[in-house]
Amino acid sequence: MIPGGQPNMQQLLQQAQKMQQDLAAAQEELARTLVEGTAGGGLVKATVNGACELQGLVIDPKAVDPEDTETLADLVLAAVRDANATAQQLQQQKLGPLAQGLGGGIPGLPF
């Protein structure tokens, strides 16, 4: 701040630009970070990135019963939800401090 209580606009702009760069870097890192969720004791494994985008799905042949596709669907959903929960925790760790620095949450993020 300069005398008289006026904020230094140049300094504020530099801080905002750095926070924006930090946020972009954290988002890029999240997009590259993969986390895994499982269900059925590991019969179904879902891999998502830190942005909660499904990247892979592995289904053990033991989980496939043509007579019971509902259970398989439930296992897939559970594995994806498990992976997304882990990804959201990762988002909170990486982006939470940046969001607080911006004076609150970031629109579109779950915190």
C-alpha positions as CSV (number, residue, x, y, z in Angstrom):
1,M,0.0,0.0,0.0
2,I,1.1,3.5,-0.7
3,P,0.6,6.3,1.8
4,G,-3.0,7.4,2.2
5,G,-4.3,3.8,2.3
6,Q,-4.5,3.3,-1.4
7,P,-3.6,-0.2,-2.6
8,N,-0.7,-0.5,-5.0
9,M,-2.5,-1.7,-8.1
10,Q,0.6,-2.9,-9.8
11,Q,1.4,-5.1,-6.8
12,L,-2.2,-6.4,-6.7
13,L,-2.1,-7.2,-10.4
14,Q,1.2,-9.1,-10.0
15,Q,-0.2,-11.1,-7.1
16,A,-3.3,-12.0,-9.1
17,Q,-1.3,-13.0,-12.1
18,K,1.0,-15.2,-9.9
19,M,-2.1,-16.8,-8.3
20,Q,-3.6,-17.5,-11.7
21,Q,-0.3,-19.1,-12.9
22,D,-0.1,-21.2,-9.7
23,L,-3.7,-22.3,-10.2
24,A,-3.1,-23.2,-13.9
25,A,0.0,-25.2,-12.9
26,A,-1.9,-27.1,-10.2
27,Q,-4.7,-27.9,-12.6
28,E,-2.2,-29.2,-15.2
29,E,-0.6,-31.3,-12.5
30,L,-4.0,-32.7,-11.5
31,A,-4.8,-33.6,-15.1
32,R,-1.6,-35.7,-15.2
33,T,-2.1,-37.3,-11.8
34,L,-3.8,-40.7,-11.9
35,V,-5.6,-42.3,-9.0
36,E,-7.3,-45.6,-8.7
37,G,-10.5,-46.8,-7.1
38,T,-11.6,-50.4,-6.6
39,A,-14.7,-52.4,-5.8
40,G,-15.5,-56.0,-5.2
41,G,-12.2,-56.7,-3.4
42,G,-10.3,-55.5,-6.5
43,L,-12.4,-57.2,-9.1
44,V,-13.1,-53.9,-10.7
45,K,-10.5,-51.1,-10.9
46,A,-11.2,-47.6,-12.2
47,T,-8.5,-45.1,-12.9
48,V,-9.3,-41.4,-13.1
49,N,-7.1,-38.3,-13.3
50,G,-7.1,-35.5,-10.8
51,A,-9.8,-33.7,-12.8
52,C,-12.1,-36.7,-12.2
53,E,-12.0,-37.9,-15.8
54,L,-12.2,-41.6,-16.3
55,Q,-8.9,-42.8,-17.8
56,G,-9.1,-46.6,-17.5
57,L,-11.3,-49.5,-16.3
58,V,-10.1,-53.0,-15.6
59,I,-12.6,-55.8,-14.9
60,D,-11.4,-59.2,-13.6
61,P,-13.1,-62.0,-15.6
62,K,-14.3,-63.4,-12.3
63,A,-16.6,-60.4,-12.0
64,V,-18.4,-61.2,-15.3
65,D,-21.5,-63.3,-15.0
66,P,-23.8,-63.0,-18.0
67,E,-26.7,-63.9,-15.8
68,D,-26.0,-61.0,-13.4
69,T,-25.0,-57.9,-15.2
70,E,-26.5,-55.7,-12.5
71,T,-23.8,-56.7,-10.0
72,L,-21.1,-55.9,-12.5
73,A,-22.6,-52.5,-13.2
74,D,-22.8,-51.8,-9.5
75,L,-19.1,-52.7,-9.1
76,V,-18.1,-50.5,-12.0
77,L,-20.0,-47.6,-10.5
78,A,-18.5,-48.2,-7.0
79,A,-15.0,-48.3,-8.4
80,V,-15.5,-45.1,-10.4
81,R,-17.0,-43.3,-7.4
82,D,-14.1,-44.5,-5.2
83,A,-11.6,-43.2,-7.7
84,N,-13.5,-39.9,-8.0
85,A,-13.6,-39.5,-4.2
86,T,-9.8,-39.9,-4.1
87,A,-9.4,-37.4,-7.0
88,Q,-11.6,-34.8,-5.2
89,Q,-9.4,-35.2,-2.1
90,L,-6.4,-34.6,-4.3
91,Q,-8.1,-31.5,-5.8
92,Q,-8.8,-30.2,-2.3
93,Q,-5.1,-30.6,-1.3
94,K,-3.8,-29.0,-4.5
95,L,-6.3,-26.3,-5.2
96,G,-7.8,-25.6,-1.7
97,P,-5.0,-23.3,-0.6
98,L,-5.1,-21.4,-3.9
99,A,-8.9,-21.0,-3.6
100,Q,-8.5,-19.6,-0.1
101,G,-5.9,-17.1,-1.5
102,L,-8.5,-15.9,-3.9
103,G,-10.9,-15.1,-1.1
104,G,-13.1,-18.2,-1.3
105,G,-14.0,-21.1,-3.5
106,I,-13.4,-21.3,-7.2
107,P,-16.7,-21.7,-9.2
108,G,-17.1,-25.2,-10.5
109,L,-14.9,-26.9,-8.0
110,P,-16.5,-29.0,-5.2
111,F,-15.1,-27.0,-2.3
